[in-house]
Amino acid sequence: MEIACNVTRQAPLIAELVNLATAHWRGGASVRPLAGEDLTTTFAAQLGERTGAALRAVPDAGRHLAELATELRQALLAERPADQAARINAMIGRYGAQPYLVEDVGQPFHLHFHGSGGTQVEALGGEFATALALIVDGYGPDRFGVCEAHQCEAVYIDLTRNASRRYCSAACTARAKTAAYRSRRHA
């Protein structure tokens, strides 16, 4: 089964929102999770111009984004597949995800699942929850995790063919490989 092309574009955005708003350690450094206007501005910069502007226009968007990020993190890191499915289904219901076909320039028709609540945060909530459901359906429930690098609690979504991802970024992969190499040299 080929997963919808917009889902593969949503996965890094989902991880980025979760990491911006919930991680206390990233890349070996202590970080302060973003909140309020800082979270809104930083995350909006990751989106397209129109979507980012719509997000910045939502009253109290930062608080709503932080709540969405917490829900997403709980779904990504649920211990049992049944718990994961229940959390994702609850989010789909909460954000009123409704499918519709979109034809973007240079791309074939594909599905979007914006939430029906009216604000850009709710639209993203519906889109992100459905993207997670499609990832579980297409790849399985074990494609989400926490970075295995030392002092990093960032999440990742693994869309590789062989389910081999263990780190949130290339930087953490390099840090882990360097640490392992040094450990072997000094052993």
HUPE-V208483 format. One record per backbone hydrogen bond with DSSP energy under -0.5 kcal/mol. NH is the residue of the N-H (numbers start at 1). CO is the residue of the C=O. Records with the same first field share a line. If there is no record, write none. Layout:
BEGIN
NH = CO + CO
END
This chain:
BEGIN
3 = 1
7 = 4
8 = 4
9 = 5
10 = 6
11 = 7
12 = 8
13 = 9
14 = 10
15 = 11
16 = 12
17 = 13
18 = 14
19 = 15
20 = 16
21 = 17
22 = 18
23 = 19
26 = 29
28 = 151
29 = 26
31 = 24
33 = 31
34 = 20
38 = 35
39 = 35
40 = 36
41 = 37
42 = 38
43 = 39
44 = 40
45 = 41
46 = 43
47 = 43 + 44
52 = 48
53 = 49
54 = 50
55 = 51
56 = 52
57 = 53
58 = 55
61 = 58
64 = 60
65 = 61
66 = 62
67 = 63
68 = 64
69 = 65
70 = 66
71 = 67
72 = 68
73 = 69
74 = 70
75 = 71
76 = 72
77 = 73
78 = 75
84 = 80
85 = 81
86 = 82
87 = 83
88 = 84
89 = 85
90 = 86
91 = 87
92 = 88
93 = 89
94 = 90
95 = 91
96 = 92 + 93
97 = 92
98 = 114
100 = 112
102 = 110
104 = 102 + 108
107 = 104
110 = 102
112 = 100
115 = 123
116 = 95
117 = 95
123 = 119
124 = 120
125 = 121
126 = 122
127 = 123
128 = 124
129 = 125
130 = 126
131 = 127
132 = 128
133 = 129
134 = 130
135 = 131
136 = 132
137 = 133
138 = 134
139 = 135
140 = 135 + 136
143 = 140
145 = 156
147 = 154
148 = 166
152 = 149
153 = 25
156 = 145
158 = 143
159 = 157
163 = 160
173 = 169
174 = 170
175 = 171
176 = 172
177 = 173
178 = 174
179 = 175
180 = 176
181 = 177
182 = 178
183 = 179
184 = 180
185 = 181
186 = 182
187 = 184
END
